[in-house]
Amino acid sequence: MSREQWGSRTGFMLAAVASAVGLGNIWRFPYIAGEYGGAAFLLVYLLCIFLIGLPTMIAEFSIGKKGQLDAVGSFAKTAPAKPWVIGGWLGVITSFLIVSFYAVICGWVLYYMFSYMVGSIQQVEAGGVEEYFGGFIGHDFLPVIWQIVVMAMIAGVLYFGVKKGIELSNKIFMPLLAVILVVLAGYGMTLDGASEGLAFLFIPDWSALGDPSLYLAAIGQSFFTLSLGMGIMVTYGGYLSKQTGARLPGTATRVVVLDTLFAVVVGIVIFTAVFSIGMDTAQGPGLVFVVMPEVFNQMAAGGTFFAIFFFFLVFIAGLSSAISLSEVSVSFAMRQVNMTRRKAVLIVTGLITLFGIPSALSQGGPLGDFLIFGLSFLDFVDVLTDSYFLPIGGLIVVLFVGWGWKGNAAFEAADFKNPTLGKFWLFLVRYFAPIMIIIILLANLFGIEA
């Protein structure tokens, strides 16, 4: 079976951006920035993105392009008879687990969007959105229905392959996301309190930099938002032909810059809205599902318009990332079991859906009392992947490329035009990135809050 390939460098870059721009930017980034002082967190986050995230992304692309296979196959091919292949297996397992609860959260978002379209959520009294949200996610079967709808959409895109499915959909999704973001940010700038929201996001409170947990949160967010340690970038790099001519450092830099711009503009959208009615920014994970609807419902004008477009934005971003996450397992199944793409898509998305059902029912539904180490099923899978599997996977990647490849193999795979930049990248991959990843992994293991 011949290996599928990207139709163009632009298609490859947009697919990589789409995998990075997801719930990590639109759901996770704002609430973490809100908890850790806004601009202070943004400053540290930017440093982590370019000193840890970017070098790791280039390393993952390099493994994929050199191996020309899925995550497991590329590790095995570029390091035969060595245990580095564990990195590929961990990527497949991690992406499978993440998309199982990612689709559940995307289902929540889709439900909210339709609730605004039919006018039901606008009828909720001030202060009642939290109860409205709890009633939905704690329902006996509704969260599963919306999860299945999301998984059907994911399967539909993946069914048509790399060029006609993933690449084509992202050529539509990414420009659409950009347009919606610009519209929402422009609207947010007209709201009373917009200046306070902008100040919160861009003028640092230097005292916040004294909090060690801020740095741990920034490192963790840089991995989550760039889809590192999940096998996505290795898999996508494997669809690059050696004749495509896409220089990995330049492509990775553009992906990181665009991903970061999306996160910052989302921050503008959310914080201008939150400050417009004087609500607290440190609301945690409920910022999107509880606080923002309260904001929309209290807006004097345009609240419903803002809400529909906002949740459509969140949904498209989450869907694009979920497609990328699912492709890791699909690509692996096609090679490992010698399946056709269509068969692999149906089987893999079916298995992901089944594994995601406990997450969908764990937020107060039939499995609400079922806890693992004191966590609901969804929260347990989230913590397991985010706090442990992602840093371990990222650590294996940087150690593999930095130390496992001998001679000039890393330089040749990464294809740096500037030798000085190449040496600096290799220094970051060999020394700086592993140390930082080990620090956050140890912090997670010993229960230090981030």
MOGI-V765275 format. One record per backbone hydrogen bond with DSSP energy under -1.0 kcal/mol. NH is the residue of the N-H (numbers start at 0). CO is the residue of the C=O. If there is no record, write none. Layout:
nh:NH co:CO
nh:NH co:CO
//
This chain:
nh:5 co:238
nh:11 co:7
nh:12 co:8
nh:13 co:9
nh:14 co:10
nh:15 co:11
nh:16 co:12
nh:17 co:13
nh:18 co:14
nh:19 co:15
nh:20 co:16
nh:21 co:19
nh:24 co:21
nh:25 co:21
nh:26 co:22
nh:27 co:22
nh:28 co:23
nh:31 co:27
nh:32 co:28
nh:33 co:29
nh:34 co:30
nh:35 co:31
nh:37 co:32
nh:38 co:199
nh:39 co:36
nh:41 co:37
nh:42 co:38
nh:43 co:39
nh:44 co:40
nh:45 co:41
nh:46 co:42
nh:47 co:43
nh:48 co:44
nh:49 co:45
nh:50 co:46
nh:51 co:47
nh:52 co:47
nh:53 co:48
nh:55 co:51
nh:56 co:52
nh:57 co:53
nh:58 co:54
nh:59 co:55
nh:60 co:56
nh:61 co:57
nh:62 co:58
nh:63 co:59
nh:64 co:60
nh:65 co:61
nh:66 co:62
nh:67 co:63
nh:73 co:69
nh:74 co:70
nh:75 co:71
nh:76 co:72
nh:77 co:73
nh:78 co:74
nh:81 co:78
nh:84 co:81
nh:85 co:82
nh:86 co:83
nh:88 co:84
nh:89 co:85
nh:90 co:86
nh:91 co:87
nh:92 co:88
nh:93 co:89
nh:94 co:90
nh:95 co:91
nh:96 co:92
nh:97 co:93
nh:98 co:94
nh:99 co:95
nh:100 co:96
nh:101 co:97
nh:102 co:98
nh:104 co:100
nh:105 co:101
nh:106 co:102
nh:107 co:103
nh:108 co:104
nh:109 co:105
nh:110 co:106
nh:111 co:107
nh:112 co:108
nh:113 co:109
nh:114 co:110
nh:115 co:111
nh:116 co:112
nh:117 co:113
nh:119 co:114
nh:122 co:119
nh:123 co:120
nh:127 co:124
nh:131 co:127
nh:132 co:128
nh:133 co:129
nh:134 co:130
nh:135 co:131
nh:136 co:132
nh:137 co:133
nh:138 co:135
nh:144 co:140
nh:145 co:141
nh:146 co:142
nh:147 co:143
nh:148 co:144
nh:149 co:145
nh:150 co:146
nh:151 co:147
nh:152 co:148
nh:153 co:149
nh:154 co:150
nh:155 co:151
nh:156 co:152
nh:157 co:153
nh:158 co:154
nh:159 co:156
nh:160 co:157
nh:165 co:160
nh:166 co:161
nh:167 co:162
nh:168 co:164
nh:169 co:165
nh:170 co:166
nh:172 co:168
nh:173 co:169
nh:175 co:171
nh:176 co:172
nh:177 co:173
nh:178 co:174
nh:179 co:175
nh:180 co:176
nh:181 co:177
nh:182 co:178
nh:183 co:179
nh:184 co:180
nh:185 co:181
nh:186 co:182
nh:187 co:183
nh:188 co:184
nh:189 co:186
nh:190 co:187
nh:193 co:190
nh:196 co:192
nh:197 co:193
nh:198 co:194
nh:199 co:195
nh:200 co:196
nh:201 co:197
nh:202 co:198
nh:207 co:204
nh:208 co:205
nh:209 co:206
nh:210 co:207
nh:213 co:210
nh:215 co:211
nh:216 co:212
nh:217 co:213
nh:218 co:214
nh:219 co:215
nh:220 co:216
nh:221 co:217
nh:222 co:218
nh:223 co:219
nh:224 co:220
nh:225 co:221
nh:226 co:223
nh:227 co:222
nh:234 co:230
nh:235 co:231
nh:236 co:232
nh:237 co:233
nh:238 co:235
nh:239 co:236
nh:243 co:240
nh:250 co:246
nh:251 co:247
nh:252 co:248
nh:253 co:249
nh:254 co:250
nh:255 co:251
nh:256 co:252
nh:257 co:253
nh:258 co:254
nh:259 co:255
nh:260 co:256
nh:261 co:257
nh:262 co:258
nh:263 co:259
nh:264 co:260
nh:265 co:261
nh:266 co:262
nh:267 co:263
nh:268 co:264
nh:269 co:265
nh:270 co:266
nh:271 co:267
nh:272 co:268
nh:273 co:269
nh:274 co:270
nh:278 co:273
nh:282 co:280
nh:286 co:283
nh:289 co:285
nh:290 co:285
nh:291 co:286
nh:293 co:289
nh:294 co:290
nh:295 co:291
nh:296 co:292
nh:297 co:293
nh:305 co:301
nh:306 co:302
nh:307 co:303
nh:308 co:304
nh:309 co:305
nh:310 co:306
nh:311 co:307
nh:312 co:308
nh:313 co:309
nh:314 co:310
nh:315 co:311
nh:316 co:312
nh:317 co:313
nh:318 co:314
nh:319 co:315
nh:320 co:316
nh:321 co:317
nh:322 co:318
nh:323 co:319
nh:324 co:320
nh:325 co:321
nh:326 co:322
nh:327 co:323
nh:329 co:325
nh:330 co:326
nh:331 co:327
nh:332 co:328
nh:333 co:329
nh:334 co:330
nh:335 co:331
nh:336 co:332
nh:343 co:339
nh:344 co:340
nh:345 co:341
nh:346 co:342
nh:347 co:343
nh:348 co:344
nh:349 co:345
nh:350 co:346
nh:351 co:347
nh:352 co:348
nh:353 co:349
nh:354 co:350
nh:355 co:351
nh:356 co:352
nh:359 co:355
nh:360 co:356
nh:361 co:358
nh:366 co:360
nh:367 co:364
nh:369 co:366
nh:371 co:374
nh:374 co:371
nh:379 co:375
nh:380 co:376
nh:381 co:377
nh:382 co:378
nh:383 co:379
nh:384 co:380
nh:385 co:381
nh:386 co:382
nh:388 co:383
nh:389 co:384
nh:391 co:387
nh:392 co:388
nh:393 co:389
nh:394 co:390
nh:395 co:391
nh:396 co:392
nh:397 co:393
nh:398 co:394
nh:399 co:395
nh:400 co:396
nh:401 co:397
nh:402 co:398
nh:403 co:398
nh:404 co:399
nh:408 co:405
nh:411 co:407
nh:412 co:408
nh:413 co:409
nh:414 co:410
nh:421 co:417
nh:422 co:418
nh:423 co:419
nh:424 co:420
nh:425 co:421
nh:426 co:422
nh:427 co:423
nh:428 co:424
nh:429 co:425
nh:430 co:426
nh:431 co:426
nh:432 co:427
nh:434 co:430
nh:435 co:431
nh:436 co:432
nh:437 co:433
nh:438 co:434
nh:439 co:435
nh:440 co:436
nh:441 co:437
nh:442 co:438
nh:443 co:439
nh:444 co:440
nh:445 co:441
nh:446 co:443
nh:447 co:442
//
